[in-house]
Amino acid sequence: MVRRRPDRSCLLTVNGGSSSLKFALFPATGEASLPSILRGRVERIGLHGTRAIVSPDDGDRIEQDVEGPDLAAAAGWLIGWLKANVGESAIGGVAHRVVHGGPNYSEPARITPDLIAELRRVSPMDPDHLPGEIALIETFVEGMPGVPQAACFDTAFHRDLPRVARMIPIPRRFEELGVRRYGFHGLSFSYLMRALTEAAGAEVASGRVVLAHLGSGASLAAVHQGKPMDTTMALTPAAGLVMGTRSGDIDPGLPGYLARSAGVSPEAFDRMVNHESGLLGVSGTSPDVRDLLSSRKNDFRANEAIELFVYSIRKGIGAMAAAMGGLDVLVFSGGIGQNAPEIRAGACEGLGFLGVELDDRANAEGAPRISTARSRAEVRVIPTDEELVMAGQASAVLASLS
């Protein structure tokens, strides 16, 4: 049972993915560190057996089947569930995670028709995320008329990257189209820097920090003196590390070669590097690290996929450290970074020249600090909380309008 809430007392965060919808409800106080009232997710969207799971702070876990083929249908279910269980007038604001802000949105912003029009304009930069996110936003605008809503951009964290780190070495005229390195996973990185400060102190957090958000999408960020210095993703989330189904960095001559030799069209190539590559492409079986770790002893393809994944992370850590002139702290987060000690160990193998020395027992247990006492660089595991960051950002945006 979920306790109904007073009018406008709650702020809802909405985080839509390709096959899931995560959400959380927070007190609408404007404070950025309050515990959530409830959290939940709709899983397997577009697949058989779509299921919603809600965990309230004042009741037992709730599970329900959800009808509908897509993210907008899941959003419709959520709106109806909130109205019936929390109260139609209880929602005072909605915060949406938007992966790509394009060149014109580098700060959280209130959702307006102009903002939605700009997201449509820049959708070619991220056709895998933005169209679904726009549909999700429009579903909530229609389903919760009059409720102010805000967009929280994953690219915002990286807005002050040094110019040399933003530039992409193609003709300058394409800068006018917004072609540059943007970086992603910014909501997660924002939380990790806050959590690192709380756990280790401001002096440690102001050092040379590499943040590793490792999930089905994965990226690294270099942060020094609290400022972003570089990141592995670029114009799109397909760049950088090997990922679940994304290739990460590849030879820019490959599209032309495959077009000439195998008739691969630009559309097919884009689909391949975003949905058919990475761990899935190399293993031929699964994009899920858990599946590959369990089968790597008996399947050389699964083993090679894991080896390539950790190799790309290890190279990326070295590159991020080079951008800062060294490494003081390495933070693992995301579903893989938090839960897969084998991946953390593989990623850190050979990083002794950067002062990294893992404590094998602490790493196996997933302790908050997994480096030895004599390690010159601290290695930490910090669970991320994008929803909490969204709640804080949206509260600030919506409060400025009142």
C-alpha positions in Angstrom: 0.0 0.0 0.0 1.3 3.5 -0.9 0.3 6.4 1.2 -1.3 9.2 -0.8 0.4 12.6 -0.7 -0.7 16.2 -0.2 -1.1 18.4 -3.3 2.1 19.3 -5.1 4.2 17.7 -2.4 6.2 15.4 -4.7 8.7 15.6 -7.5 8.9 12.8 -10.0 12.0 11.7 -11.9 11.7 9.8 -15.2 14.6 8.0 -16.8 13.7 6.2 -20.0 16.0 3.6 -21.7 15.7 1.4 -24.8 13.8 -1.3 -22.9 13.2 0.1 -19.4 11.7 3.1 -17.6 13.1 4.0 -14.2 11.3 6.4 -11.9 11.5 7.8 -8.4 9.4 10.1 -6.3 11.0 12.7 -4.0 9.7 15.3 -1.6 9.3 18.6 -3.5 11.4 20.6 -1.1 14.2 21.7 -3.3 16.8 19.8 -1.2 19.1 17.7 -3.2 19.9 15.0 -0.6 16.5 13.8 0.8 15.7 10.1 0.5 13.1 9.1 -2.1 9.5 8.3 -1.3 9.5 5.4 -3.7 11.5 4.0 -6.6 10.5 1.7 -9.4 11.0 0.5 -12.9 9.2 -0.9 -15.9 11.3 -3.7 -17.4 11.3 -5.6 -20.7 9.4 -2.8 -22.6 8.6 -4.1 -26.1 9.2 -7.7 -25.1 6.9 -10.4 -23.8 6.3 -10.1 -20.0 6.6 -6.3 -19.5 6.6 -5.9 -15.7 6.5 -2.9 -13.3 8.2 -3.1 -10.0 7.7 -0.4 -7.3 9.4 -0.1 -4.0 7.7 2.4 -1.7 9.3 3.7 1.5 6.1 3.0 3.5 4.9 -0.3 2.1 5.7 -3.6 0.5 7.2 -4.1 -3.0 4.6 -4.0 -5.7 4.7 -5.9 -9.0 2.2 -5.5 -11.9 2.0 -6.5 -15.5 2.1 -3.6 -18.0 0.3 -3.6 -21.3 1.7 -1.8 -24.3 4.5 -2.1 -26.9 6.7 0.9 -26.2 8.1 3.5 -23.8 5.1 5.8 -24.2 2.8 3.0 -23.2 4.9 2.4 -20.1 4.7 6.1 -19.3 0.9 6.0 -19.6 0.8 3.1 -17.1 3.0 5.1 -14.7 0.9 8.2 -14.9 -2.2 6.2 -14.2 -0.6 4.3 -11.4 0.6 7.5 -9.7 -2.8 9.2 -10.0 -4.5 6.2 -8.4 -2.0 5.5 -5.7 -0.2 8.8 -4.9 -2.8 11.3 -5.9 -3.6 13.1 -9.1 -2.6 16.4 -7.6 0.4 15.2 -5.6 3.0 15.7 -8.4 4.4 19.2 -8.3 7.0 18.7 -11.0 8.6 16.1 -13.3 12.3 15.7 -14.1 13.2 13.9 -17.3 16.7 12.5 -18.1 17.6 13.6 -21.6 20.7 12.0 -23.0 21.8 14.7 -25.6 21.3 18.4 -25.1 23.0 19.3 -28.4 24.9 22.6 -28.7 22.3 24.9 -27.2 21.3 23.2 -23.9 24.2 22.8 -21.5 22.2 23.4 -18.3 19.0 21.8 -16.9 16.0 23.6 -18.4 12.2 23.8 -18.1 10.5 21.9 -20.8 8.8 24.2 -23.3 7.6 23.8 -26.9 10.8 25.5 -28.0 13.0 23.0 -26.1 11.1 20.1 -27.6 11.5 21.6 -31.1 15.3 21.9 -30.5 15.5 18.3 -29.4 13.8 17.3 -32.6 16.3 19.4 -34.6 19.3 17.7 -33.0 17.8 14.2 -33.0 20.2 13.1 -35.8 23.0 13.4 -33.2 21.4 10.7 -31.1 18.6 8.8 -33.0 18.7 5.9 -30.6 17.7 8.0 -27.6 16.2 11.4 -28.5 13.0 10.3 -30.4 12.0 8.0 -27.6 12.8 10.6 -24.9 10.7 13.2 -26.8 7.8 10.8 -27.0 8.1 10.2 -23.3 8.2 13.9 -22.4 5.1 14.5 -24.6 3.2 11.7 -22.9 3.8 13.3 -19.5 3.0 16.8 -20.7 -0.3 15.5 -22.0 -1.0 13.2 -19.1 -0.1 15.7 -16.4 -1.3 19.0 -17.8 -0.2 22.1 -15.9 2.5 20.3 -14.0 5.9 22.0 -14.7 8.5 19.7 -16.1 12.3 20.0 -16.5 14.9 18.3 -18.7 18.2 17.2 -17.1 20.9 16.6 -19.7 23.5 13.9 -19.5 25.8 16.2 -21.6 25.7 19.1 -19.1 28.4 17.7 -16.9 30.9 18.0 -19.7 30.0 21.5 -20.9 33.2 23.1 -19.7 35.6 20.6 -21.3 38.8 22.2 -22.4 38.5 23.2 -26.1 41.3 20.8 -27.1 39.3 18.0 -25.6 36.1 19.1 -27.4 37.5 19.4 -30.9 37.0 16.7 -33.5 39.7 16.8 -36.2 37.5 17.3 -39.3 37.0 20.5 -41.3 36.0 23.4 -39.1 32.9 24.2 -41.0 31.2 21.2 -39.3 31.5 22.9 -36.0 28.6 25.1 -37.1 26.5 21.9 -37.1 27.4 21.3 -33.5 30.0 18.6 -34.3 32.2 18.2 -31.3 32.8 16.0 -28.3 29.9 16.3 -25.9 30.3 13.3 -23.5 27.5 11.5 -21.7 26.6 9.8 -18.3 26.9 13.3 -16.8 24.1 12.8 -14.3 26.0 9.7 -12.9 29.3 11.6 -12.9 27.8 14.5 -11.1 26.6 12.1 -8.4 29.9 10.3 -8.1 31.8 13.5 -7.6 29.4 14.5 -4.8 29.6 11.0 -3.2 33.4 10.9 -3.5 33.6 14.3 -1.7 31.4 13.0 1.1 33.3 9.7 1.4 36.9 10.8 1.0 36.9 14.6 1.6 37.2 17.6 -0.6 40.9 17.4 -0.9 40.8 13.8 -2.4 37.9 14.7 -4.7 39.8 17.7 -6.0 42.7 15.5 -7.2 43.1 13.7 -10.5 40.0 11.5 -10.7 38.9 9.0 -13.3 35.3 8.0 -13.1 34.3 4.7 -14.7 30.5 4.4 -15.4 30.3 0.8 -16.6 27.0 -0.6 -17.7 25.5 -1.7 -21.0 26.6 1.8 -22.0 30.1 2.6 -20.6 32.3 5.7 -20.5 35.1 7.3 -18.5 35.6 10.8 -17.4 38.7 12.6 -16.3 38.0 15.2 -13.5 40.7 17.5 -12.0 40.0 20.2 -9.4 36.4 19.3 -9.8 36.3 20.2 -13.5 35.9 17.8 -16.4 39.1 17.4 -18.4 38.2 14.7 -20.9 35.8 11.8 -21.6 35.6 8.8 -23.8 32.3 9.3 -25.5 32.1 12.0 -28.2 29.5 13.4 -30.5 27.4 10.3 -29.9 27.2 7.6 -27.2 28.6 5.1 -29.7 32.2 6.3 -29.2 34.8 5.3 -26.7 34.9 2.0 -24.8 33.6 -1.3 -26.0 30.0 -1.6 -24.7 27.2 -4.1 -24.6 26.0 -3.6 -28.2 28.0 -0.5 -29.2 31.4 -0.8 -30.9 33.1 2.1 -29.2 36.0 3.7 -31.1 36.7 2.1 -34.5 38.6 2.9 -37.7 36.9 5.8 -39.4 37.7 4.1 -42.7 35.6 1.1 -41.9 32.2 2.5 -43.1 33.7 3.2 -46.6 35.4 -0.1 -46.8 32.2 -2.1 -45.8 30.2 0.0 -48.3 32.6 -0.8 -51.1 33.3 -4.5 -50.2 30.0 -5.7 -48.7 27.4 -3.2 -49.7 26.8 -2.0 -46.2 24.7 1.2 -46.3 25.1 4.1 -43.9 21.9 3.1 -42.1 23.0 -0.5 -41.8 26.4 0.6 -40.5 24.8 2.8 -37.9 22.6 0.0 -36.8 25.6 -2.4 -36.6 27.8 -0.2 -34.5 25.0 0.7 -32.1 23.0 -2.5 -31.8 25.0 -5.5 -33.1 28.6 -4.8 -32.0 30.5 -4.6 -28.7 30.2 -7.6 -26.4 27.3 -9.0 -28.5 29.2 -8.7 -31.7 32.4 -10.2 -30.5 30.8 -13.0 -28.4 28.1 -13.8 -30.9 25.8 -14.7 -28.0 25.1 -12.0 -25.4 25.7 -8.3 -24.6 25.4 -9.1 -20.9 28.7 -9.3 -18.9 27.0 -11.7 -16.5 26.3 -14.2 -19.3 29.8 -13.9 -20.7 31.6 -14.3 -17.4 29.6 -17.4 -16.6 30.5 -19.0 -20.0 34.0 -17.7 -20.7 35.8 -20.8 -19.5 34.0 -22.9 -22.1 33.5 -20.4 -24.9 36.5 -18.7 -26.4 34.3 -16.0 -28.0 32.9 -15.0 -24.6 36.3 -14.9 -23.2 37.6 -12.7 -26.0 34.7 -10.4 -25.5 35.5 -10.0 -21.8 39.2 -9.5 -22.6 38.5 -6.8 -25.2 36.1 -5.0 -22.8 38.6 -4.8 -19.9 41.4 -4.0 -22.3 39.4 -1.0 -23.7 38.7 0.2 -20.1 42.4 -0.2 -19.1 43.5 1.8 -22.2 40.9 4.4 -21.5 42.0 4.9 -17.9 45.5 5.4 -19.1 44.3 8.0 -21.6 42.3 9.9 -19.0 45.2 9.9 -16.6 47.5 11.2 -19.4 45.0 14.1 -19.9 45.6 15.1 -16.2 49.2 14.2 -15.8 48.6 11.4 -13.4 46.0 9.6 -11.3 44.9 10.0 -7.7 41.5 8.3 -7.6 39.8 5.7 -9.7 36.0 5.2 -9.1 34.0 2.3 -10.5 30.2 2.6 -10.8 27.3 1.5 -13.0 25.8 -2.0 -13.0 29.0 -3.6 -14.1 31.4 -1.4 -12.3 29.6 -1.8 -9.0 28.9 -5.6 -9.3 31.6 -7.3 -11.3 34.9 -7.7 -9.4 36.4 -9.6 -12.3 35.9 -6.7 -14.6 37.4 -4.2 -12.0 40.4 -6.5 -11.6 40.9 -6.9 -15.3 40.6 -3.1 -15.9 43.2 -2.4 -13.2 45.7 -5.1 -14.3 48.9 -3.5 -15.4 48.1 0.0 -14.0 50.8 -0.2 -11.3 52.7 2.5 -13.2 49.8 4.8 -12.3 50.0 3.8 -8.6 47.1 1.4 -8.7 47.3 -1.7 -6.4 44.1 -3.6 -5.8 43.3 -5.4 -2.5 41.9 -8.7 -4.0 39.8 -9.5 -0.9 38.2 -6.0 -0.8 37.6 -6.1 -4.5 35.9 -9.5 -4.3 33.6 -8.2 -1.5 32.8 -5.0 -3.4 34.1 -2.9 -0.5 33.8 0.9 -0.8 37.6 1.1 -1.1 39.3 -1.7 -3.0 42.9 -0.5 -3.2 45.6 -1.5 -0.7 46.8 0.8 2.0 50.0 1.3 0.1 48.4 2.0 -3.2 49.4 5.5 -4.4 46.1 5.9 -6.2 42.8 5.2 -4.4 40.4 2.8 -6.1 36.8 3.1 -4.9 33.4 1.5 -5.7 30.5 3.9 -5.5 26.9 3.1 -6.5 25.5 5.9 -8.6 22.1 7.7 -8.2 21.1 9.6 -11.3 17.6 10.1 -9.9 18.8 12.0 -6.9 20.8 14.4 -9.1 17.8 14.9 -11.4 15.6 15.7 -8.4 18.1 18.4 -7.2 18.5 19.9 -10.7 14.8 20.0 -11.5 13.9 21.4 -8.1 16.3 24.3 -8.7 14.9 24.9 -12.2 11.3 24.8 -11.1 11.9 26.9 -8.0 13.3 29.7 -10.1 10.0 29.9 -11.9 7.8 30.4 -8.8 
